[in-house]
């Protein structure tokens, strides 16, 4: 089954706590995993950021909203308990608890009003129209922005000259920590007689080893095994053991399989990975806006 959204989890969370014992939040999650018979894949599914399990995040947000409505309370860090008001609600056996249901409680109304999450003119609330938690909603939007930026980056790169692309690749590897200064660490080879190598960069700041680079600014053509074999042959001609083959296009499965079975260490970076590395290391991009998401530091309030 699909991972339940956070509003669907509200009633099961409350029913789990109905015994009025103090529950460890981790135990609530594990109980609900069994309630919904989640598969291992569903349990391990992560948010777009890759920093938290999706199901864990949704249970957390379900608890947060129930707490804002006064149906559960935090006893201490990482532990929750149902309130008497929560017990009364469970006894009524509602079919579902969601944001609309919680709007009957003054504390929750105040919470929503303070957060300015309700729409004007009596329209449905935003939270009712999406299954994502607020954090998922933000991360999903962030991923859409990143994907659009990656696509635009590749379009810009493909419109540039091959020489510019070779310089870009060296600058990216320098930004990733290879070598020292641009003058010391990297140099463009390229041009005729390059022996199948477009650049070379020191693996470390001391220059104890070097990495040879091949950069192919291709549009939609897939880089196949023959191109990789030529590059490996060029490495052997220079008595090198390490190489990076970067393209704005894609590698065939045969090409990736080939590099996994050779003695030389050759890393393949396709267009999607290239754009992601550029964004991560601020090459060809600049920061427009920064948002910080913070949470309570529970240790601060320990007495």
C-alpha positions in Angstrom: 0.0 0.0 0.0 1.0 3.6 -0.4 2.5 5.5 2.5 -0.4 7.2 4.3 -0.4 11.0 4.4 -0.1 12.8 7.6 -3.8 13.6 8.0 -4.7 10.0 7.6 -2.3 9.2 10.4 -3.9 11.6 12.9 -6.6 9.2 14.1 -4.3 6.1 14.3 -1.8 8.1 16.3 -4.5 9.1 18.8 -5.9 5.5 19.0 -2.4 4.3 19.7 -2.1 6.6 22.7 -5.6 5.9 24.0 -4.3 3.7 26.8 -3.1 7.0 28.5 0.4 5.6 29.0 3.4 7.7 28.2 4.6 6.6 24.8 8.1 6.9 23.2 7.6 8.6 19.8 9.8 5.9 18.2 7.4 3.2 19.6 4.4 5.1 18.2 6.1 5.0 14.7 6.9 1.3 14.9 3.3 0.5 16.1 1.9 2.4 13.1 4.3 0.7 10.7 2.7 -2.6 11.8 -0.8 -1.1 11.7 -0.4 -0.1 8.0 1.7 -3.2 7.1 4.3 -1.1 5.5 7.0 -2.9 3.4 10.7 -2.5 4.0 10.9 -0.2 1.0 8.1 2.0 2.3 9.7 2.2 5.7 13.0 3.2 4.2 11.5 5.7 1.7 13.1 9.1 2.3 12.1 12.7 1.9 13.5 14.5 -1.1 16.4 15.8 1.1 17.3 12.2 2.0 17.6 13.2 5.6 14.5 11.6 7.1 12.2 8.7 6.5 8.9 9.9 4.9 6.7 7.9 7.2 8.5 9.1 10.3 8.1 12.7 9.1 4.4 12.2 8.5 3.8 10.7 12.0 5.8 13.6 13.5 3.6 16.1 11.8 0.4 14.3 12.7 1.5 14.4 16.3 2.4 18.1 16.0 -1.1 19.0 14.8 -2.8 16.8 17.4 -0.7 18.6 20.0 -1.7 22.0 18.7 -5.3 20.9 19.1 -4.7 19.9 22.7 -5.4 16.2 22.0 -1.9 15.0 23.0 0.9 16.5 25.0 4.7 16.1 25.1 5.7 14.7 28.5 9.4 15.0 27.9 11.8 15.0 25.0 10.7 12.2 22.6 7.7 11.1 24.6 4.0 11.8 24.2 0.7 11.1 26.1 -2.9 11.5 25.2 -4.9 14.3 27.0 -8.3 13.9 28.6 -9.7 15.8 25.6 -8.0 13.3 23.3 -9.5 10.4 25.2 -13.0 12.0 24.9 -12.5 12.3 21.1 -11.3 8.7 20.7 -14.4 7.5 22.7 -16.6 9.3 20.1 -15.1 6.9 17.4 -14.8 9.4 14.6 -14.2 8.0 11.1 -11.3 10.4 10.4 -9.4 13.2 12.1 -7.9 15.8 9.8 -7.2 19.5 9.7 -10.9 20.3 9.1 -11.9 18.2 12.1 -9.3 19.8 14.3 -10.7 23.3 13.5 -13.4 22.7 16.2 -10.8 23.2 18.9 -10.0 26.9 19.9 -6.3 26.1 20.4 -6.0 24.8 16.9 -7.9 27.7 15.5 -5.5 30.1 17.2 -2.5 28.1 15.9 -3.8 28.2 12.3 -4.7 31.9 12.6 -1.2 32.7 13.9 0.4 30.8 11.0 -1.9 32.5 8.5 -2.6 29.2 6.9 -6.3 29.6 6.4 -7.6 31.2 3.2 -10.0 34.0 2.9 -13.6 33.9 1.5 -14.4 30.5 3.0 -12.3 28.5 0.6 -10.8 25.1 1.5 -7.6 25.2 3.4 -4.3 24.6 1.7 -3.5 21.7 4.0 -6.7 19.9 2.9 -5.7 20.0 -0.8 -2.3 18.3 -0.3 -1.2 15.0 1.2 2.3 16.3 1.9 3.4 17.5 5.3 4.6 21.2 5.4 8.2 20.0 5.3 7.5 17.7 2.3 5.8 20.5 0.5 8.8 22.8 0.9 11.3 20.0 -0.1 9.2 19.1 -3.1 9.1 22.7 -4.2 12.9 23.0 -3.7 13.4 19.9 -5.8 11.4 21.4 -8.6 13.5 24.5 -8.5 16.7 22.4 -8.6 15.5 20.3 -11.5 14.6 23.4 -13.5 18.0 24.9 -12.7 19.8 21.6 -13.7 18.0 21.7 -17.1 18.8 25.3 -17.7 22.5 24.7 -16.8 22.8 21.9 -19.3 21.2 24.1 -22.0 23.7 26.9 -21.3 26.6 24.5 -21.4 25.6 22.8 -24.6 25.4 26.3 -26.2 29.0 27.1 -25.3 32.1 26.1 -27.2 33.9 22.8 -26.5 36.9 24.8 -25.2 34.7 26.6 -22.7 33.3 23.2 -21.5 36.8 21.8 -21.0 37.7 24.8 -18.8 34.4 24.5 -16.9 35.2 20.9 -16.1 38.6 21.7 -14.7 37.1 24.6 -12.6 34.5 22.3 -11.2 37.0 19.7 -10.1 39.1 22.4 -8.5 35.9 23.6 -6.7 35.4 20.0 -5.5 38.7 20.0 -3.8 41.1 18.5 -6.3 44.6 20.1 -6.5 45.5 23.5 -5.2 45.3 26.8 -7.1 44.0 26.8 -10.7 47.5 27.4 -12.0 49.1 24.7 -9.9 46.4 22.0 -10.0 44.8 22.0 -13.4 45.7 22.5 -17.0 43.8 22.2 -20.2 45.3 19.9 -22.8 42.7 19.5 -25.5 43.1 20.4 -29.2 44.9 18.2 -31.7 47.4 15.7 -30.5 45.8 15.5 -27.0 46.0 11.7 -27.1 42.3 11.3 -26.2 42.7 13.5 -23.0 41.2 16.9 -22.6 42.7 17.9 -19.3 44.7 16.8 -16.3 44.4 17.8 -12.6 46.2 16.9 -9.5 44.4 14.5 -7.2 45.6 16.4 -4.1 47.3 19.7 -3.3 50.7 18.0 -3.1 50.4 16.6 -6.6 51.2 13.0 -5.5 48.9 11.7 -8.3 47.1 13.1 -11.3 43.7 12.5 -12.8 43.2 12.7 -16.5 39.9 14.1 -17.9 37.9 13.6 -21.0 35.1 16.1 -21.6 32.4 15.6 -24.3 29.9 18.4 -24.9 27.4 16.3 -26.7 23.7 17.1 -27.0 21.5 14.0 -27.1 24.0 11.3 -28.4 24.6 8.6 -25.9 28.3 7.9 -25.0 28.9 4.2 -25.7 31.5 1.7 -24.8 33.8 2.5 -27.7 34.3 6.1 -26.5 35.2 4.8 -23.0 37.6 2.2 -24.4 39.4 5.0 -26.3 39.7 7.0 -23.2 41.1 4.0 -21.2 43.6 3.4 -24.0 44.7 7.0 -23.7 45.2 6.6 -20.0 47.3 3.5 -20.6 49.4 5.5 -23.1 50.2 8.0 -20.3 50.7 5.3 -17.7 47.8 6.7 -15.8 45.4 4.7 -13.6 42.7 7.3 -12.9 40.4 9.2 -15.2 37.1 11.1 -15.2 34.9 11.1 -18.3 32.4 13.9 -18.2 29.6 14.4 -20.8 26.6 16.7 -21.1 24.7 13.6 -22.5 24.3 10.1 -21.1 26.3 6.9 -20.9 25.0 3.6 -22.2 24.6 0.7 -19.8 27.3 -1.1 -21.8 29.7 1.7 -21.1 29.0 1.7 -17.4 29.3 -2.0 -17.2 32.7 -1.8 -19.0 34.3 0.6 -16.4 33.1 -1.7 -13.6 35.2 -4.5 -14.9 38.5 -2.9 -15.7 41.5 -2.4 -13.4 41.8 1.3 -14.1 39.7 3.6 -12.0 37.5 5.5 -14.3 34.5 7.6 -13.1 31.7 8.5 -15.5 29.7 11.7 -14.9 26.7 12.3 -17.1 24.9 15.6 -17.8 22.5 15.3 -14.8 25.3 14.6 -12.4 27.4 17.4 -13.9 24.6 19.9 -13.3 24.1 18.6 -9.7 27.8 19.0 -8.9 27.9 22.5 -10.4 25.0 23.5 -8.2 26.4 21.9 -5.1 29.8 23.6 -5.5 28.6 26.9 -6.8 30.1 26.8 -10.3 28.1 28.8 -12.8 25.3 29.5 -10.3 24.7 32.0 -7.5 22.5 32.0 -4.4 19.3 34.1 -4.8 17.7 33.4 -1.4 18.3 31.3 1.7 15.7 29.8 4.0 16.5 28.2 7.4 14.2 25.6 8.9 14.7 25.4 12.7 13.3 23.2 15.4 13.2 23.3 19.2 16.5 22.5 21.0 15.1 20.2 23.7 18.4 20.0 25.5 18.3 23.8 26.1 15.1 23.4 28.2 16.4 20.5 30.3 16.6 21.6 34.0 
